[in-house]
Amino acid sequence: MFFLLILALGACKTIEPTRPPETYLTPDYKPQISTICLPLEIDITAVETMLNKQLSGLIYEDNSLDNNGGDNLMVKAWKKDNIKIAFANDQLSYRVPLKLWIKAGWKIEKFGMSISDYRELNAEIALKFRTKITLNPDWSIGTKTESDGYEWISSPVLKIGPVDVPITFIADLILQYNLKTVSAAVDKGFKESLDLRPYAKQAWTDVQAPVNLSPEYRLWLTVQPTDVQAMPLMGKNGKIRQVAAIQSLVMCSIGKQPEIKVNPKLPDLRIVNTLSENTIVNMVADIPYVFIDSISQKNLLHKTFTEGKRSITINNISVYGNDNEMILQTEVTGSLTGKLYFKGKPVFNKADSSIRISNFDFEVRTKNVMVKSAGWILKGGIKSAIEKKCVYPVAKQISETQEAIQQSIAHYRLANGFFLTGKVDNFEVQQLYLTPGSIKAAVSLHGKVRIENE
């Protein structure tokens, strides 16, 4: 009996390998830059109203018959009807209808005698112009107006006695004068009506305020703008459309309100031909070790694992970090009594949205002890069985955050008439890193977020 007891005690090894130190590295995490679109639209009718105010009443007057080399013409022009505007691509086209009063005739002075015949005529003409509109890096609007010809609505009688009325000359004279007038009115009006800088500056400032997406989850969205891009002005469906985009670092965090230092300086525009509307919300999800421990205990606690005729039972289990690896600390009894330390790098498995442990193995200090006293456990059966149980589902934590963000940005009102709107479609775990107390998951939520003006 005594011999059997000694044999049994000899078969049960007690080990106590050195505990790996708990250490953590500074994460090398670089969040991705996002695009938040800022579309602005101005109705063409607003520009029409502006131009019709700028150009009204008598807009041309020549009260001398001797102007322009003694042309024997007097001309007055009034705006007849409202100006109508069309806008396609980056070019504005419009028609200015005018009512003309013309005094024309002839005069002959010979031998101290003067003979003349003058008559007053009425006519209507439409002057046509086109203006190319550009957006400059300093946020100013540039305009270049050119003549697009004219058309007579009703032309004057061609003859007054023996004299032909020079209607081409009259039209060119009116057109040349009004090109300068219309250009000045368009330039002034567009700079007043399409002053985009105040809108952009307000949006640039407002978007930097932390947004409390969910008081329940203490979920905060912060935007740190870095740059502004814009496409050329375009016309479509009766509107002048401008799409700018604020390049930003968009972060989502959990806990107390982030402290943000607002950058008030609106940078110059970078004019581009295309803009991405993809927004990436960078989120750091926190997976506490107590959550990992609870899953580990559910899957492994009091479970027995066998290798041949020997077996161990796990009676306690916990996890912590060692640089960029996770340590699984177990207390076992059975053919082996004591502590076993496993190690591996946590990775995200996209197929089932879980954290698993890659390169799972005995920690080197435990392995060195096993080689000397319990080599049987190193054969791999027990290690593989434990590894399969180390699966930590985190889809719920991430999806709940994603849903909270989605609900909040459907129409989140910012200050001064702006609101944040968008949709988050899917998420991607970019990186996992270990910190004291938890595994951090750097998550990017992909979607489209924009700032609208009410």
WOPE-V779730 format. One record per pair of residues at least 6 apart in sequence whose C-alpha atoms are under 8 Angstrom apart, sorted by the first residue. I is the first residue (numbers start at 1). J is the second residue. If there is no record, write none. Layout:
I J
I J
//
This chain:
11 335
12 334
12 335
12 336
12 337
13 335
13 336
13 337
13 373
13 374
14 336
14 337
14 338
15 336
15 337
15 338
15 339
15 369
16 338
16 339
16 340
17 339
17 340
17 365
17 366
17 369
18 365
18 366
19 341
19 365
20 322
20 327
20 341
20 363
20 365
21 322
22 320
22 321
22 322
22 323
23 321
23 322
23 323
24 321
24 322
24 323
24 324
24 434
24 435
24 436
25 323
25 324
25 434
25 435
27 433
29 431
29 442
31 249
31 282
32 249
32 280
32 282
32 444
33 247
33 248
33 249
33 250
33 280
34 247
34 248
34 249
34 250
34 278
34 279
34 280
34 281
35 245
35 246
35 247
35 248
35 276
35 277
35 278
35 279
35 280
35 449
36 245
36 246
36 247
36 248
36 277
36 278
36 279
36 448
36 449
36 450
36 451
37 243
37 244
37 245
37 246
37 277
37 449
37 450
37 451
38 200
38 243
38 244
38 245
38 246
38 450
38 451
38 452
39 241
39 242
39 243
39 244
39 450
39 451
39 452
40 241
40 242
40 243
40 244
40 452
40 453
41 239
41 240
41 241
41 242
42 194
42 239
42 240
42 241
43 238
43 239
43 240
44 85
44 86
44 87
44 238
44 239
44 240
45 85
45 238
47 189
47 190
47 193
48 83
48 84
48 85
50 189
50 193
51 83
51 185
51 186
51 189
52 82
52 83
54 185
54 189
55 79
55 182
55 185
56 78
56 79
57 78
57 79
58 76
58 77
58 78
58 79
59 76
59 77
59 78
59 79
59 178
60 75
60 76
60 77
60 78
60 174
60 177
60 178
61 74
61 75
61 76
61 77
62 74
62 75
62 76
63 74
63 75
63 76
64 73
64 74
65 71
65 72
65 73
65 74
66 72
66 73
67 73
72 104
72 105
72 106
72 107
73 102
73 103
73 104
73 105
74 102
74 103
74 104
75 100
75 101
75 102
75 103
76 100
76 101
76 102
77 98
77 99
77 100
77 101
77 174
78 98
78 99
78 100
79 96
79 97
79 98
79 99
80 97
80 98
80 99
81 96
81 97
81 98
82 96
82 97
83 94
83 95
83 96
83 97
84 94
84 95
84 96
85 92
85 93
85 94
85 95
86 92
86 93
86 94
86 238
87 93
87 234
87 235
87 236
87 238
87 239
87 240
88 234
88 235
88 236
89 233
89 234
89 235
89 236
90 132
90 133
90 134
90 232
90 233
90 234
90 235
91 130
91 131
91 132
91 133
91 234
91 235
92 130
92 131
92 132
92 133
93 128
93 129
93 130
93 131
94 128
94 129
94 130
95 126
95 127
95 128
95 129
96 126
96 127
96 128
97 124
97 125
97 126
97 127
98 124
98 125
98 126
98 127
99 122
99 123
99 124
99 125
100 122
100 123
100 124
100 125
101 120
101 121
101 122
101 123
102 120
102 121
102 122
102 123
103 118
103 119
103 120
103 121
104 118
104 119
104 120
104 121
104 160
104 165
105 116
105 117
105 118
105 119
105 160
105 163
105 165
106 116
106 117
106 118
106 163
107 114
107 115
107 116
107 117
108 114
108 115
108 116
109 115
117 161
118 160
119 160
121 156
121 157
122 156
123 153
123 154
123 155
123 156
124 152
124 153
124 154
124 155
125 150
125 151
125 152
125 153
125 154
125 155
125 171
126 150
126 151
126 152
126 153
127 148
127 149
127 150
127 151
127 175
128 147
128 148
128 149
128 150
129 145
129 146
129 147
129 148
129 149
129 179
130 145
130 146
130 147
130 148
131 143
131 144
131 145
131 146
132 143
132 144
132 145
133 141
133 142
133 143
133 144
133 233
134 141
134 142
134 143
134 232
134 233
135 141
135 142
135 232
135 233
135 271
136 142
136 269
136 271
137 268
137 269
137 270
137 271
138 268
138 269
139 195
139 196
139 197
139 268
139 269
140 191
140 195
140 196
140 197
141 190
141 191
141 194
141 195
142 187
143 186
143 187
144 183
145 179
145 182
145 183
146 179
147 175
147 179
149 175
150 171
150 175
155 167
156 165
156 167
157 165
158 164
158 165
158 166
158 167
159 165
200 266
201 265
201 266
202 416
203 418
203 451
204 225
204 246
204 264
204 266
205 262
205 263
205 264
206 414
206 415
207 223
207 414
208 222
208 223
208 224
208 225
208 260
208 262
209 222
209 223
209 260
209 262
210 220
210 221
210 222
210 223
210 257
210 258
210 260
211 220
211 221
211 222
212 218
212 219
212 220
212 221
212 257
213 219
213 220
213 221
213 404
213 405
213 408
213 409
214 220
214 404
214 405
214 408
217 254
217 255
218 254
218 255
218 256
219 252
219 253
219 254
219 255
219 401
220 252
220 253
220 254
220 255
220 257
220 258
221 250
221 251
221 252
221 253
222 250
222 251
222 252
222 258
223 248
223 249
223 250
223 251
224 248
224 249
224 250
225 246
225 247
225 248
225 249
226 246
226 247
226 248
226 249
227 246
227 247
227 248
227 267
227 269
228 244
228 245
228 246
228 247
228 267
228 268
228 269
228 270
229 244
229 245
229 246
229 247
229 269
229 270
229 271
229 272
229 275
230 242
230 243
230 244
230 245
230 269
230 270
230 271
230 272
230 275
231 242
231 243
231 244
231 271
231 272
231 273
231 274
231 275
232 242
232 243
232 271
232 272
232 273
233 240
233 241
233 242
233 243
234 240
234 241
234 242
235 241
245 275
249 282
250 280
250 281
250 282
251 281
251 282
251 283
252 281
252 282
252 283
252 284
253 283
253 284
253 285
277 448
277 449
278 446
278 447
278 448
278 449
279 446
279 447
279 448
279 449
280 444
280 445
280 446
280 447
280 448
281 444
281 445
281 446
282 442
282 443
282 444
282 445
283 441
283 442
283 443
283 444
283 445
284 440
284 441
284 442
284 443
285 397
285 398
285 440
285 441
285 442
285 443
286 438
286 439
286 440
286 441
287 394
287 438
287 439
287 440
287 441
288 437
288 438
288 439
289 319
289 320
289 437
289 438
289 439
290 437
292 319
292 392
293 317
293 318
293 319
295 391
295 392
296 317
296 318
296 389
296 390
297 316
297 317
299 389
299 390
300 314
300 317
300 386
300 389
301 314
301 315
301 316
301 317
302 313
302 314
302 315
302 316
303 313
303 314
303 315
304 311
304 312
304 313
304 314
305 311
305 312
305 313
305 382
305 385
306 312
306 381
306 382
307 376
307 377
307 381
307 382
310 334
310 335
311 334
311 335
311 336
312 332
312 333
312 334
312 335
312 336
312 337
313 332
313 333
313 334
314 330
314 331
314 332
314 333
315 330
315 331
315 332
315 333
316 330
316 331
316 332
317 328
317 329
317 330
317 331
318 328
318 329
318 330
319 326
319 327
319 328
319 329
320 326
320 327
320 328
320 436
320 437
321 327
321 434
321 435
321 436
323 434
324 345
324 433
324 434
325 343
325 344
325 345
325 346
325 434
326 343
326 344
326 345
326 346
326 434
327 341
327 342
327 343
327 344
327 363
328 341
328 342
328 343
329 339
329 340
329 341
329 342
330 339
330 340
330 341
331 337
331 338
331 339
331 340
332 338
332 339
332 340
336 374
340 362
340 366
341 362
341 363
341 366
342 360
342 361
342 362
342 363
342 366
343 359
343 360
343 361
343 362
343 363
344 357
344 358
344 359
344 360
344 361
345 357
345 358
345 359
345 360
346 355
346 356
346 357
346 358
346 432
346 433
347 355
347 356
347 357
347 358
347 432
348 354
348 355
348 356
348 429
348 432
349 355
349 356
352 393
352 395
353 393
353 394
353 395
354 391
354 392
354 393
354 394
354 395
355 391
355 392
355 393
355 394
356 390
356 391
356 392
357 387
357 390
357 391
360 383
360 387
361 383
362 383
367 378
370 377
370 378
371 378
377 383
402 424
402 427
402 445
405 424
406 422
406 423
406 424
409 420
409 421
409 422
409 423
409 449
410 420
410 421
410 422
410 423
411 419
411 420
411 421
411 422
412 419
412 420
412 421
413 419
413 420
414 420
417 453
417 454
418 451
418 452
418 453
418 454
419 451
419 452
419 453
419 454
420 449
420 450
420 451
420 452
421 449
421 450
421 451
421 452
422 447
422 448
422 449
422 450
423 447
423 448
423 449
424 445
424 446
424 447
424 448
425 445
425 446
425 447
426 445
426 446
426 447
427 443
427 444
427 445
427 446
428 443
428 444
428 445
428 446
429 441
429 442
429 443
429 444
430 441
430 442
430 443
430 444
431 441
431 442
431 443
432 439
432 440
432 441
432 442
433 439
433 440
433 441
434 440
//
